[in-house]
C-alpha cells in the first residue's frame, strides 16, 4: 500500500584554478605526466588543483537510535536523489524542445510522449521507493528544479491534474507542495546531498 502513490505513470514523470601571479612553466616528469609549476625567487613550486571538500560540524548522537536514524536518512537520500536529477534534466530538456513549438496541442503531445518514455523506463524502480523516500524525492525535486512538484504538475498538465495528484499525495501522507528549506527543516538533508554531490558520501 505504501507504494501505491508511486505506481502511477503521471506521478512518475513529475516526481522526476588557482590563479597565479607569476609566470608558469611546465615540468615534464619521467612518467610523461605534465605538471604545472611557478618559479618564485629561484624555487620551483608545483601547482595542482584539488577537488573542493565540504566540512560540516560533526554530528553528535544522544543515542544509537538517533545514529541509526541518521544513517537511514543517508540511505534514503542516496536512493531518491538520482531521480531528482533525472527530473531536473528532463524538465530542462522539455523546456528546450517545447520553446519553439507552434501551438499548445503540439506541446502537450510532446510532453505526453516524454511522460510515457519515463514511465516505461522508471516505473518498476519507482515502485520500490518507500513512502519516506517518496517524500524526500518531492523535496529534492524542489531543490533541483526550483519548483515544487505541485507547480510542475500544474504547469505541465493543468490545475485539475495538480489538484488530483495533490489530493492523492495527501492521502498517503505526502505533500506535492513541499518546499526545500536548506536553512531550516531540511538543513541536514541539504548537507547530505552536498556531500553526495562532492563524492564524500
Buried (B, 14 or more C-beta within 10 A) or exposed (E): EEBEBBEBBBBBBBBBEEEEEEEEEEEEEEEEEEEBBBEEEEEEEEBEEEEEEEEEEEEEEEEEEEEEEEEEBBEBBBBBBBBBBBBBEBBEEBEEEBEEEEEEEEBBEBBBEBBEEBBEEBBEEBEEBBBBBBBBBBBBBBBBBEBBBBBBBBEBBEEEBBBBBBEBBEEBEBBBBBBBBBEEEBEBBBBBBBBBEEEBB
